[in-house]
Amino acid sequence: MGGTVTAVSSNGTYSFTKPNRETITLLDGLGVEGDVHAGVTVKHRFRMRKDPSQPNLRQVHLIHEELFEELRAAGFTVAPGQLGENVTTRGIDLLGLPTGALLRLGDEAVVEITGLRNPCAQIDGFQKGLLKQVAGRGEDGAAVVRSGVMSVVRAGGVVRPGDPVAIELPDGPHRPLRIV
């Protein structure tokens, strides 16, 4: 069970999109080196206003590249990094992973999935109508969020496009992902 890293992105300033890089370096317990969201405590502006001391469960944002193809079929053009993710993958059902799943990215780096990315209105600022494509309600009325997953770094290392991604599921009953 695994996939591939197709792109890596980071940005040292607050911006919705993140430029693609040749490599990114994950720092144990912090996030992406040089990225504005790296740190032990929360770095998301809205969450910092509420409580700046809360732990940063959003150190590394991952999105599956297959989402971009679905969005293209709906008339949107989205490329890696444009939704603010740090790591774009292919071949992994990121949204179907349980909380606590480990992803080994390349030879050294390991991230632990903490939950779903909470999509925000900035997505519509990027492309009008896009928010409804990545967030909504299922037939049963439950929230459906497709804007990627968030994680924390458990082991640092360099990550680059083409790196393999291996999945380790947690022991015991699996907890579904919730918005973090």
C-alpha positions as CSV (number, residue, x, y, z in Angstrom):
1,M,0.0,0.0,0.0
2,G,1.7,3.2,-1.1
3,G,2.1,5.9,-3.7
4,T,4.4,8.6,-4.9
5,V,5.2,12.2,-4.1
6,T,4.5,14.2,-7.3
7,A,5.3,17.8,-6.0
8,V,6.6,19.6,-2.9
9,S,5.9,23.2,-2.1
10,S,6.6,25.7,0.7
11,N,6.3,29.4,1.4
12,G,8.0,31.5,4.0
13,T,5.3,34.2,4.0
14,Y,1.5,33.9,4.4
15,S,0.0,33.4,1.0
16,F,-2.7,31.1,-0.2
17,T,-0.6,29.3,-2.7
18,K,2.9,27.8,-2.2
19,P,5.5,27.7,-5.0
20,N,6.8,24.3,-6.0
21,R,10.3,23.4,-4.9
22,E,12.9,20.8,-6.0
23,T,13.0,19.6,-2.4
24,I,11.6,20.4,1.0
25,T,13.1,19.5,4.3
26,L,10.9,18.2,7.1
27,L,12.0,19.0,10.6
28,D,11.0,16.6,13.4
29,G,8.2,18.1,15.5
30,L,8.2,21.4,13.5
31,G,7.1,21.0,9.9
32,V,8.6,22.2,6.6
33,E,11.9,24.1,7.0
34,G,11.3,27.8,6.0
35,D,7.5,27.4,5.7
36,V,5.3,29.9,7.5
37,H,3.3,27.1,9.1
38,A,6.3,25.4,10.7
39,G,6.4,25.4,14.5
40,V,5.5,23.5,17.7
41,T,2.4,25.8,18.3
42,V,-0.3,26.7,15.9
43,K,0.7,29.0,13.0
44,H,-2.7,29.3,11.2
45,R,-3.7,33.0,11.6
46,F,-7.4,32.4,12.7
47,R,-6.4,29.6,15.1
48,M,-3.6,31.8,16.6
49,R,-6.1,34.6,17.4
50,K,-8.2,32.0,19.3
51,D,-5.4,30.4,21.3
52,P,-1.7,30.8,20.2
53,S,-0.5,28.2,22.7
54,Q,-2.4,25.2,21.1
55,P,-0.3,22.5,19.5
56,N,0.4,22.7,15.8
57,L,-1.5,19.8,14.3
58,R,-1.1,21.4,10.8
59,Q,2.6,21.3,10.3
60,V,2.5,19.6,6.8
61,H,-0.5,19.8,4.4
62,L,-0.9,16.9,1.9
63,I,-3.3,16.7,-1.1
64,H,-3.8,13.8,-3.5
65,E,-3.1,14.9,-7.1
66,E,-6.2,12.9,-8.3
67,L,-8.3,15.8,-6.8
68,F,-6.9,18.2,-9.4
69,E,-8.2,15.9,-12.1
70,E,-11.7,15.8,-10.6
71,L,-11.6,19.6,-10.3
72,R,-10.5,19.9,-13.9
73,A,-13.5,17.8,-15.0
74,A,-15.7,20.3,-13.1
75,G,-14.1,23.2,-15.0
76,F,-11.4,24.3,-12.6
77,T,-7.7,24.5,-13.1
78,V,-5.6,23.7,-10.1
79,A,-2.0,22.6,-10.0
80,P,0.3,21.4,-7.1
81,G,0.9,24.0,-4.4
82,Q,-2.0,26.2,-5.5
83,L,-4.3,25.1,-2.6
84,G,-1.5,25.7,-0.1
85,E,-0.3,22.1,0.3
86,N,3.3,21.2,1.0
87,V,3.2,17.6,-0.4
88,T,1.2,16.4,-3.4
89,T,0.8,12.7,-3.7
90,R,-0.5,10.2,-6.2
91,G,-1.9,6.7,-5.6
92,I,-3.0,7.2,-2.0
93,D,-6.5,7.6,-0.7
94,L,-5.4,10.3,1.8
95,L,-8.9,11.1,2.8
96,G,-9.6,7.5,3.7
97,L,-6.7,7.1,6.1
98,P,-7.4,7.0,9.8
99,T,-6.1,9.5,12.4
100,G,-2.6,8.4,13.4
101,A,-1.6,6.8,10.1
102,L,2.1,7.3,9.4
103,L,3.3,8.2,5.9
104,R,7.0,7.5,5.1
105,L,8.0,10.1,2.5
106,G,11.2,9.0,0.7
107,D,14.1,7.5,2.7
108,E,13.8,9.3,6.0
109,A,10.8,11.6,6.6
110,V,7.7,10.4,8.4
111,V,4.5,12.4,9.0
112,E,1.6,11.4,11.2
113,I,-1.9,12.2,9.9
114,T,-3.7,14.4,12.4
115,G,-6.9,15.2,10.5
116,L,-8.6,16.9,7.6
117,R,-7.8,20.4,6.3
118,N,-10.6,22.8,7.1
119,P,-11.4,24.5,3.8
120,C,-11.8,28.2,4.0
121,A,-13.2,31.1,2.0
122,Q,-9.8,31.8,0.5
123,I,-10.4,28.9,-1.8
124,D,-13.1,30.9,-3.5
125,G,-10.8,33.8,-3.6
126,F,-8.4,31.7,-5.6
127,Q,-11.2,30.5,-8.0
128,K,-14.8,31.4,-7.5
129,G,-17.0,28.3,-6.9
130,L,-14.0,26.1,-6.0
131,L,-15.0,25.9,-2.3
132,K,-18.2,24.0,-3.1
133,Q,-16.1,21.5,-5.0
134,V,-13.9,20.6,-2.1
135,A,-16.4,21.0,0.8
136,G,-20.0,20.2,1.1
137,R,-22.5,17.7,2.4
138,G,-23.0,14.0,1.5
139,E,-26.3,12.4,0.8
140,D,-26.6,11.6,4.5
141,G,-26.1,15.3,5.4
142,A,-22.6,14.6,6.9
143,A,-19.8,17.1,6.0
144,V,-17.6,16.0,3.1
145,V,-14.2,17.7,3.0
146,R,-11.8,17.0,0.1
147,S,-9.2,19.7,0.6
148,G,-6.4,17.4,1.9
149,V,-5.1,16.2,5.2
150,M,-2.9,17.7,7.9
151,S,0.0,16.1,9.6
152,V,2.9,16.5,12.1
153,V,6.5,15.5,11.4
154,R,7.6,12.5,13.4
155,A,11.0,12.1,11.6
156,G,12.7,14.7,9.6
157,G,14.3,14.4,6.2
158,V,14.4,15.7,2.6
159,V,11.3,15.0,0.4
160,R,11.3,15.4,-3.4
161,P,9.0,14.7,-6.3
162,G,9.3,11.0,-7.3
163,D,9.9,9.8,-3.7
164,P,7.8,6.7,-2.7
165,V,5.2,7.1,0.0
166,A,4.6,4.1,2.3
167,I,1.7,3.9,4.7
168,E,1.7,2.4,8.2
169,L,-1.8,2.1,9.7
170,P,-2.1,2.5,13.5
171,D,-2.9,-0.5,15.7
172,G,-6.3,-0.9,17.3
173,P,-9.6,0.5,16.1
174,H,-9.1,3.2,13.5
175,R,-10.4,6.7,14.2
176,P,-11.8,8.5,11.2
177,L,-10.3,11.8,10.2
178,R,-11.9,15.0,11.6
179,I,-11.2,18.6,10.8
180,V,-8.1,20.0,12.7
